[in-house]
């Protein structure tokens, strides 16, 4: 692909192309109106766009299936050896930047796939918010996994497998629940077995991404594009709540079973810093979706409205059922009526006592 890209780039403009294709994109709505723009795309430009999209997907694969395990392993070795060499620190920084770049490209790909009909332009503020969001999220997640695995090596594999297979089978469970037919239009040259292998590789990458951070591209096997194009705030909220609880639990286990290698480490301060770092990631994520998302005008509901509806739903679940509330109210009312009846009887009896005394005196 690299050789072909350079070959097309240096030959572009020298030979007249036999035909061009016309693409139609809609602008972001302004004052409720959206204009449609036509653009001519030559063969060379179309091939370069195809290769650029392939490079973006390759960067995502390389980040989460290559750099993420590499960063976790290098940090684990540094913790056990209690030493960080210059070469190892450089490689860890490069691995972290590679993962953050892959997550950033994943966000941009998700935006362009979901809003393919619109001319999307991402501003520098959006890139900055995504970079800070992914940096805090991935750095804290890797650190939590390394700290936990350094003191409880036996339980590291179950935690990793539960996370990985949970996200791996989640799209398949949704697909089986939908009772949709098996997707056959992924590639005409592929057989049913080949299609199954491709889908398994796709869900494998999806699970690898969600191990370390939120996957902006949600896999939907019963969709022709295999991507869920709807914005599901509820799923986003549940993911970050469960991930925060998991990180807090793993840090608690590390704090309880920490060994002598952490003798000179202020454990409570480190736990607090990691939890605050994850909260900072969530904060930058909220800022991105609320203010910096290039297609926020197309949202049916904002992130604040979505979060409020999720919190209301959670509060509704936590509330006691109405039947118990009504029975409690009925018991309180019956007690109040009994008290009023008893008080009225005592008042009547007190009022009747003077008459009885007068009659007796007479």
Sine and cosine of phi, psi and omega as CSV:
sin_phi,cos_phi,sin_psi,cos_psi,sin_omega,cos_omega
0.00,0.00,-0.65,0.76,0.00,-1.00
-0.89,0.45,-0.70,0.71,0.00,-1.00
-0.89,0.46,-0.67,0.74,-0.01,-1.00
-0.92,0.38,-0.59,0.81,0.03,-1.00
-0.89,0.46,-0.74,0.68,0.02,-1.00
-0.91,0.42,-0.60,0.80,0.02,-1.00
-0.90,0.43,-0.70,0.71,0.01,-1.00
-0.92,0.39,-0.64,0.77,-0.07,-1.00
-0.91,0.42,-0.70,0.72,-0.06,-1.00
-0.98,0.21,-0.34,0.94,0.05,-1.00
-1.00,-0.05,-0.11,0.99,-0.05,-1.00
-0.92,0.39,0.75,-0.66,0.03,-1.00
1.00,-0.05,-0.27,0.96,-0.02,-1.00
-0.99,0.15,-0.61,0.79,-0.03,-1.00
-0.91,-0.42,0.72,-0.69,0.01,-1.00
-0.94,0.33,0.75,-0.66,-0.05,-1.00
-0.98,0.20,0.61,-0.79,-0.07,-1.00
-0.92,0.40,-0.56,0.83,0.00,-1.00
-0.43,-0.90,0.31,-0.95,0.05,-1.00
-0.78,-0.63,0.40,-0.92,0.07,-1.00
-0.96,-0.27,0.46,-0.89,-0.03,-1.00
-0.93,-0.36,0.82,-0.58,0.05,-1.00
-0.94,-0.34,0.55,-0.84,0.02,-1.00
-0.88,-0.48,0.83,-0.55,0.03,-1.00
-0.81,-0.59,0.57,-0.82,0.03,-1.00
-0.98,-0.20,0.61,-0.79,0.04,-1.00
-0.98,0.21,0.30,-0.95,0.10,-1.00
-0.90,0.44,0.69,-0.73,-0.06,-1.00
-0.88,0.47,0.73,-0.69,0.07,-1.00
-0.84,-0.55,0.85,-0.53,-0.05,-1.00
0.84,0.54,0.55,0.84,0.04,-1.00
1.00,0.05,-0.03,1.00,-0.03,-1.00
-0.90,-0.43,0.56,-0.83,0.00,-1.00
-0.71,-0.71,0.85,-0.53,0.00,-1.00
-1.00,-0.06,0.50,-0.87,0.03,-1.00
-0.97,-0.24,0.75,-0.66,-0.06,-1.00
-0.91,-0.42,0.74,-0.67,0.08,-1.00
-0.98,-0.17,0.63,-0.78,-0.04,-1.00
-0.63,-0.78,0.69,-0.72,0.04,-1.00
-1.00,0.06,0.76,-0.65,-0.01,-1.00
-0.83,-0.56,0.86,-0.50,0.02,-1.00
-0.98,0.20,0.11,-0.99,-0.01,-1.00
-0.91,0.42,-0.66,0.75,-0.02,-1.00
-0.90,0.43,-0.71,0.71,0.01,-1.00
-0.91,0.42,-0.63,0.78,0.04,-1.00
-0.89,0.45,-0.68,0.74,0.03,-1.00
-0.91,0.40,-0.62,0.78,0.04,-1.00
-0.91,0.43,-0.62,0.78,0.06,-1.00
-0.90,0.43,-0.62,0.79,0.03,-1.00
-0.90,0.43,-0.70,0.71,0.02,-1.00
-0.91,0.41,-0.61,0.79,0.01,-1.00
-0.90,0.44,-0.64,0.76,0.07,-1.00
-0.90,0.43,-0.63,0.78,0.04,-1.00
-0.91,0.41,-0.63,0.77,0.04,-1.00
-0.90,0.44,-0.61,0.79,0.02,-1.00
-0.89,0.45,-0.69,0.72,0.03,-1.00
-0.92,0.38,-0.59,0.81,0.03,-1.00
-0.92,0.40,-0.58,0.82,0.04,-1.00
-0.91,0.40,-0.58,0.81,0.06,-1.00
-0.91,0.41,-0.70,0.72,0.01,-1.00
-0.89,0.46,-0.72,0.70,-0.02,-1.00
-0.91,0.43,-0.57,0.82,-0.06,-1.00
-0.93,0.37,-0.76,0.65,-0.16,-0.99
-1.00,-0.06,-0.33,0.94,0.07,-1.00
-0.97,-0.24,-0.06,1.00,0.02,-1.00
-0.81,-0.58,-0.88,0.48,-0.09,-1.00
-0.95,0.31,-0.60,0.80,-0.04,-1.00
-0.90,0.44,-0.77,0.63,0.09,-1.00
-0.89,0.47,-0.57,0.82,0.00,-1.00
-0.91,0.42,-0.70,0.72,0.02,-1.00
-0.89,0.45,-0.68,0.74,0.01,-1.00
-0.89,0.46,-0.69,0.72,-0.01,-1.00
-0.91,0.41,-0.70,0.71,-0.02,-1.00
-0.90,0.43,-0.67,0.75,0.02,-1.00
-0.92,0.39,-0.60,0.80,0.05,-1.00
-0.89,0.46,-0.67,0.74,0.03,-1.00
-0.91,0.42,-0.65,0.76,0.01,-1.00
-0.90,0.45,-0.63,0.78,0.00,-1.00
-0.92,0.38,-0.68,0.73,-0.02,-1.00
-0.94,0.34,-0.62,0.79,0.00,-1.00
-0.99,0.11,-0.19,0.98,-0.03,-1.00
0.80,0.59,0.67,0.74,-0.02,-1.00
-0.42,-0.91,0.69,-0.72,0.05,-1.00
-0.84,-0.54,0.94,-0.33,0.02,-1.00
-0.99,0.16,0.27,-0.96,-0.03,-1.00
-0.91,0.41,-0.69,0.73,-0.02,-1.00
-0.90,0.43,-0.67,0.74,-0.02,-1.00
-0.92,0.39,-0.62,0.79,0.02,-1.00
-0.91,0.42,-0.61,0.79,0.03,-1.00
-0.90,0.43,-0.70,0.71,-0.01,-1.00
-0.92,0.40,-0.58,0.82,0.02,-1.00
-0.93,0.37,-0.64,0.77,0.05,-1.00
-0.90,0.43,-0.67,0.74,0.03,-1.00
-0.91,0.42,-0.62,0.78,0.04,-1.00
-0.91,0.41,-0.66,0.75,0.02,-1.00
-0.90,0.44,-0.68,0.73,0.03,-1.00
-0.90,0.43,-0.58,0.81,0.04,-1.00
-0.91,0.42,-0.66,0.75,0.01,-1.00
-0.92,0.39,-0.68,0.73,0.00,-1.00
-0.90,0.44,-0.65,0.76,0.03,-1.00
-0.90,0.43,-0.66,0.75,0.04,-1.00
-0.90,0.45,-0.64,0.77,0.05,-1.00
-0.92,0.40,-0.60,0.80,0.04,-1.00
-0.90,0.43,-0.69,0.72,0.04,-1.00
-0.90,0.44,-0.54,0.84,0.04,-1.00
-0.90,0.43,-0.64,0.76,0.05,-1.00
-0.90,0.45,-0.70,0.71,-0.02,-1.00
-0.92,0.40,-0.64,0.77,0.05,-1.00
-0.88,0.47,-0.66,0.75,0.01,-1.00
-0.89,0.46,-0.65,0.76,0.01,-1.00
-0.91,0.42,-0.71,0.71,-0.05,-1.00
-0.94,0.33,-0.52,0.86,0.03,-1.00
-0.96,0.28,-0.69,0.72,-0.04,-1.00
-0.93,0.37,-0.58,0.82,-0.07,-1.00
-0.88,-0.48,0.82,0.57,-0.05,-1.00
-0.93,0.37,-0.43,0.90,-0.03,-1.00
-0.98,0.19,-0.13,0.99,-0.08,-1.00
-0.92,-0.38,0.45,-0.89,0.07,-1.00
-1.00,0.09,0.99,-0.15,-0.12,-0.99
-1.00,-0.06,0.78,-0.62,0.09,-1.00
-0.81,-0.59,0.87,-0.49,-0.04,-1.00
-1.00,-0.02,0.81,-0.59,-0.03,-1.00
-0.99,0.10,0.34,-0.94,0.01,-1.00
-0.86,0.51,-0.56,0.83,0.03,-1.00
-0.88,0.47,-0.58,0.81,0.04,-1.00
-0.92,0.39,-0.68,0.73,0.05,-1.00
-0.87,0.49,-0.65,0.76,0.00,-1.00
-0.90,0.43,-0.68,0.73,0.01,-1.00
-0.90,0.44,-0.68,0.73,0.02,-1.00
-0.90,0.44,-0.66,0.75,-0.01,-1.00
-0.89,0.46,-0.72,0.69,0.01,-1.00
-0.92,0.38,-0.66,0.75,0.02,-1.00
-0.86,0.52,-0.78,0.63,-0.05,-1.00
-0.95,0.31,-0.54,0.84,0.00,-1.00
-0.90,0.44,-0.77,0.64,0.02,-1.00
-0.89,0.45,-0.68,0.74,-0.07,-1.00
-0.91,0.42,-0.74,0.67,-0.08,-1.00
-0.96,0.30,-0.65,0.76,-0.02,-1.00
-0.89,0.45,-0.70,0.71,0.01,-1.00
-0.93,0.37,-0.62,0.78,-0.01,-1.00
-0.90,0.43,-0.71,0.70,0.00,-1.00
-0.91,0.42,-0.66,0.75,0.01,-1.00
-0.89,0.45,-0.67,0.74,0.02,-1.00
-0.89,0.46,-0.70,0.71,0.01,-1.00
-0.89,0.45,-0.63,0.78,-0.01,-1.00
-0.93,0.36,-0.68,0.73,0.01,-1.00
-0.88,0.47,-0.69,0.72,0.00,-1.00
-0.90,0.43,-0.70,0.72,-0.05,-1.00
-0.94,0.33,-0.36,0.93,-0.02,-1.00
-0.97,0.24,-0.33,0.94,-0.01,-1.00
-0.91,-0.41,-0.42,0.91,-0.01,-1.00
-0.78,-0.63,0.95,0.31,-0.05,-1.00
-0.90,0.44,-0.52,0.85,-0.07,-1.00
-0.92,0.39,-0.59,0.81,-0.08,-1.00
-1.00,-0.01,0.01,1.00,-0.01,-1.00
-0.92,0.38,-0.72,0.69,-0.03,-1.00
-0.89,0.46,-0.71,0.71,0.06,-1.00
-0.87,0.50,-0.64,0.77,0.01,-1.00
-0.90,0.45,-0.70,0.72,-0.01,-1.00
-0.92,0.40,-0.69,0.73,-0.04,-1.00
-0.92,0.39,-0.64,0.77,0.03,-1.00
-0.89,0.45,-0.70,0.72,0.04,-1.00
-0.89,0.46,-0.74,0.67,-0.10,-0.99
-0.92,0.39,-0.78,0.63,-0.06,-1.00
-0.95,0.30,-0.45,0.89,0.10,-1.00
-0.88,0.47,-0.72,0.69,0.03,-1.00
-0.97,0.24,-0.44,0.90,0.02,-1.00
-0.93,0.36,-0.69,0.72,-0.06,-1.00
-1.00,0.04,-0.19,0.98,-0.04,-1.00
-0.87,0.50,-0.74,0.67,0.07,-1.00
-0.89,0.46,-0.57,0.82,0.01,-1.00
-0.93,0.36,-0.60,0.80,0.04,-1.00
-0.90,0.43,-0.69,0.73,0.06,-1.00
-0.89,0.45,-0.59,0.81,0.02,-1.00
-0.92,0.40,-0.67,0.74,0.01,-1.00
-0.94,0.35,-0.57,0.82,0.04,-1.00
-0.93,0.37,-0.55,0.83,0.01,-1.00
-0.95,0.31,-0.31,0.95,0.00,-1.00
0.83,0.55,0.59,0.81,0.03,-1.00
-0.99,0.11,0.40,-0.92,0.05,-1.00
-0.93,0.36,0.38,-0.93,-0.02,-1.00
-0.91,0.42,0.74,-0.67,-0.04,-1.00
-0.91,0.42,0.80,-0.59,-0.05,-1.00
-0.90,-0.44,-0.17,0.99,-0.13,-0.99
-0.98,-0.22,0.42,0.91,0.03,-1.00
-0.95,0.32,-0.77,0.64,0.04,-1.00
-0.50,-0.87,0.77,-0.63,-0.07,-1.00
-0.90,0.43,-0.54,0.84,-0.05,-1.00
-0.98,0.22,-0.20,0.98,-0.06,-1.00
-1.00,0.05,0.62,-0.78,0.12,-0.99
-0.99,0.11,-0.05,-1.00,0.01,-1.00
-0.91,0.42,-0.61,0.79,0.04,-1.00
-0.92,0.39,-0.69,0.72,0.03,-1.00
-0.89,0.46,-0.63,0.77,0.05,-1.00
-0.90,0.44,-0.65,0.76,0.04,-1.00
-0.89,0.46,-0.65,0.76,0.01,-1.00
-0.91,0.42,-0.67,0.74,0.02,-1.00
-0.89,0.46,-0.68,0.73,0.01,-1.00
-0.92,0.40,-0.61,0.79,0.05,-1.00
-0.91,0.41,-0.64,0.77,0.06,-1.00
-0.91,0.43,-0.61,0.80,0.03,-1.00
-0.91,0.42,-0.72,0.70,0.03,-1.00
-0.94,0.35,-0.47,0.89,0.09,-1.00
-0.90,0.44,-0.71,0.70,0.06,-1.00
-0.91,0.42,-0.64,0.77,0.03,-1.00
-0.87,0.49,-0.67,0.74,0.03,-1.00
-0.93,0.37,-0.62,0.79,0.03,-1.00
-0.90,0.44,-0.61,0.79,0.04,-1.00
-0.93,0.37,-0.73,0.68,-0.06,-1.00
-0.94,0.34,-0.24,0.97,0.12,-0.99
-0.89,0.45,-0.54,0.84,-0.10,-0.99
-0.93,-0.36,-0.49,0.87,-0.02,-1.00
-0.35,-0.94,0.13,-0.99,0.02,-1.00
-0.94,0.34,0.78,-0.63,0.03,-1.00
-0.99,0.13,0.91,-0.42,0.00,-1.00
-0.92,0.39,-0.50,0.87,0.04,-1.00
-1.00,-0.04,0.93,-0.37,-0.02,-1.00
-1.00,-0.08,0.83,-0.56,-0.04,-1.00
-0.97,0.23,0.72,-0.69,0.06,-1.00
-0.68,-0.73,0.98,-0.22,-0.15,-0.99
-0.94,0.33,-0.41,0.91,0.01,-1.00
-1.00,0.02,0.12,0.99,0.08,-1.00
-0.99,-0.13,0.59,-0.80,0.00,-1.00
-0.87,0.50,-0.55,0.84,0.03,-1.00
-1.00,0.02,-0.02,1.00,0.00,-1.00
0.89,0.46,0.26,0.96,-0.04,-1.00
-0.79,-0.61,0.69,-0.72,0.09,-1.00
-0.99,0.11,0.93,-0.36,-0.09,-1.00
-1.00,0.00,-0.06,1.00,0.03,-1.00
-1.00,0.07,0.50,-0.86,0.00,-1.00
-1.00,-0.05,0.95,-0.30,-0.08,-1.00
-0.97,-0.23,0.99,-0.14,0.00,-1.00
-0.94,0.34,-0.52,0.85,-0.04,-1.00
-0.90,0.44,-0.70,0.71,0.01,-1.00
-0.90,0.43,-0.62,0.78,0.03,-1.00
-0.89,0.45,-0.69,0.72,-0.01,-1.00
-0.91,0.41,-0.69,0.73,0.00,-1.00
-0.90,0.44,-0.65,0.76,-0.01,-1.00
-0.87,0.49,-0.76,0.65,-0.07,-1.00
-0.95,0.32,-0.52,0.85,0.07,-1.00
-0.93,0.38,-0.72,0.70,0.01,-1.00
-0.92,0.38,-0.61,0.79,0.02,-1.00
-0.92,0.38,-0.61,0.79,0.06,-1.00
-0.90,0.43,-0.67,0.74,0.03,-1.00
-0.90,0.44,-0.66,0.75,0.01,-1.00
-0.90,0.43,-0.71,0.70,0.03,-1.00
-0.87,0.49,-0.68,0.73,0.02,-1.00
-0.89,0.45,-0.64,0.77,0.02,-1.00
-0.91,0.41,-0.70,0.72,0.01,-1.00
-0.90,0.43,-0.62,0.79,0.06,-1.00
-0.92,0.39,-0.58,0.81,0.06,-1.00
-0.90,0.44,-0.67,0.74,0.05,-1.00
-0.90,0.44,-0.64,0.77,0.06,-1.00
-0.90,0.44,-0.64,0.77,-0.02,-1.00
-0.91,0.41,-0.58,0.82,-0.02,-1.00
-0.97,0.26,-0.66,0.75,-0.12,-0.99
-0.96,-0.28,0.35,0.94,-0.02,-1.00
-0.90,0.43,0.56,-0.83,-0.08,-1.00
-0.98,-0.18,-0.15,-0.99,-0.07,-1.00
-0.95,0.31,-0.26,0.97,0.00,-1.00
-0.93,0.36,-0.28,0.96,0.05,-1.00
-0.97,-0.25,0.47,0.88,-0.06,-1.00
-0.91,0.41,-0.60,0.80,-0.05,-1.00
-0.99,-0.15,0.33,0.94,0.02,-1.00
-0.95,-0.32,0.75,-0.66,0.07,-1.00
-0.98,0.21,1.00,-0.09,-0.13,-0.99
-0.88,0.48,-0.74,0.67,0.01,-1.00
-0.87,0.49,-0.63,0.78,0.02,-1.00
-0.91,0.40,-0.64,0.77,0.02,-1.00
-0.91,0.41,-0.66,0.75,0.04,-1.00
-0.89,0.46,-0.69,0.72,0.01,-1.00
-0.90,0.44,-0.65,0.76,0.01,-1.00
-0.90,0.44,-0.66,0.75,-0.01,-1.00
-0.92,0.38,-0.65,0.76,0.02,-1.00
-0.93,0.38,-0.64,0.77,0.05,-1.00
-0.92,0.40,-0.61,0.79,0.05,-1.00
-0.88,0.48,-0.64,0.76,0.04,-1.00
-0.93,0.36,-0.60,0.80,0.07,-1.00
-0.91,0.41,-0.55,0.83,0.07,-1.00
-0.91,0.42,-0.60,0.80,0.07,-1.00
-0.88,0.48,-0.69,0.72,0.03,-1.00
-0.90,0.43,-0.61,0.79,0.02,-1.00
-0.89,0.45,-0.71,0.70,0.03,-1.00
-0.91,0.41,-0.55,0.83,0.07,-1.00
-0.90,0.44,-0.68,0.74,0.03,-1.00
-0.91,0.42,-0.64,0.77,0.03,-1.00
-0.90,0.44,-0.64,0.77,0.01,-1.00
-0.89,0.45,-0.76,0.65,-0.05,-1.00
-0.95,0.32,-0.47,0.88,-0.05,-1.00
-1.00,0.09,-0.59,0.81,-0.16,-0.99
-0.84,-0.54,-0.54,0.84,-0.19,-0.98
-0.95,-0.33,-0.04,1.00,0.00,-1.00
-0.92,0.38,0.76,-0.65,-0.06,-1.00
-0.91,0.41,-0.33,0.94,-0.04,-1.00
-0.88,-0.48,0.51,0.86,-0.04,-1.00
-0.92,0.40,-0.37,0.93,0.04,-1.00
-0.94,0.33,-0.31,0.95,-0.01,-1.00
-1.00,-0.04,-0.06,1.00,0.00,-1.00
-0.93,0.37,0.69,-0.72,0.11,-0.99
-0.95,0.33,-0.47,0.88,0.08,-1.00
-0.53,-0.85,0.55,-0.83,-0.01,-1.00
-0.97,0.23,0.16,-0.99,-0.02,-1.00
-0.92,0.39,-0.56,0.83,0.03,-1.00
-0.91,0.40,-0.68,0.73,0.04,-1.00
-0.91,0.42,-0.64,0.77,0.03,-1.00
-0.90,0.44,-0.68,0.74,0.03,-1.00
-0.91,0.41,-0.63,0.77,0.03,-1.00
-0.89,0.45,-0.66,0.75,0.03,-1.00
-0.91,0.41,-0.60,0.80,0.04,-1.00
-0.92,0.40,-0.67,0.74,0.01,-1.00
-0.92,0.40,-0.62,0.79,0.06,-1.00
-0.89,0.45,-0.64,0.77,0.03,-1.00
-0.90,0.44,-0.67,0.74,0.02,-1.00
-0.91,0.40,-0.64,0.77,0.05,-1.00
-0.90,0.43,-0.60,0.80,0.04,-1.00
-0.90,0.43,-0.60,0.80,0.04,-1.00
-0.93,0.37,-0.64,0.77,-0.05,-1.00
-0.96,0.26,-0.31,0.95,-0.02,-1.00
-0.93,0.35,0.52,-0.85,0.09,-1.00
-0.94,0.34,0.43,-0.90,0.00,-1.00
-0.90,0.44,0.39,-0.92,-0.08,-1.00
-0.92,0.39,-0.51,0.86,-0.05,-1.00
-0.88,0.47,-0.69,0.73,0.01,-1.00
-0.92,0.40,-0.62,0.78,0.03,-1.00
-0.89,0.45,-0.67,0.74,-0.01,-1.00
-0.91,0.40,-0.64,0.77,0.03,-1.00
-0.91,0.42,-0.63,0.77,0.05,-1.00
-0.89,0.46,-0.69,0.72,0.02,-1.00
-0.89,0.45,-0.64,0.77,0.01,-1.00
-0.90,0.43,-0.65,0.76,0.03,-1.00
-0.90,0.43,-0.65,0.76,0.03,-1.00
-0.89,0.45,-0.68,0.74,0.01,-1.00
-0.89,0.45,-0.67,0.74,0.01,-1.00
-0.90,0.43,-0.63,0.77,0.05,-1.00
-0.89,0.45,-0.66,0.75,0.00,-1.00
-0.90,0.44,-0.67,0.74,-0.01,-1.00
-0.92,0.40,-0.61,0.79,0.05,-1.00
-0.90,0.45,-0.64,0.77,0.02,-1.00
-0.91,0.41,-0.67,0.75,0.00,-1.00
-0.91,0.42,-0.62,0.79,0.02,-1.00
-0.91,0.42,-0.70,0.71,0.00,-1.00
-0.91,0.42,-0.63,0.78,0.02,-1.00
-0.92,0.40,-0.63,0.77,0.01,-1.00
-0.91,0.41,-0.60,0.80,0.03,-1.00
-0.91,0.42,-0.66,0.75,0.02,-1.00
-0.91,0.41,-0.61,0.79,0.03,-1.00
-0.90,0.43,-0.69,0.72,0.01,-1.00
-0.89,0.45,-0.64,0.77,0.01,-1.00
-0.92,0.40,-0.62,0.79,0.04,-1.00
-0.92,0.39,-0.60,0.80,0.03,-1.00
-0.94,0.35,-0.52,0.86,-0.02,-1.00
-0.98,0.21,-0.34,0.94,-0.03,-1.00
-0.90,0.44,-0.68,0.74,0.01,-1.00
-0.90,0.44,-0.62,0.78,0.03,-1.00
-0.89,0.46,-0.65,0.76,0.01,-1.00
-0.91,0.41,-0.63,0.78,0.01,-1.00
-0.92,0.38,-0.61,0.79,0.02,-1.00
-0.90,0.43,-0.69,0.73,0.01,-1.00
-0.90,0.44,-0.62,0.78,0.01,-1.00
-0.91,0.41,-0.67,0.74,0.03,-1.00
-0.90,0.45,-0.63,0.77,0.00,-1.00
-0.91,0.42,0.00,0.00,0.00,0.00
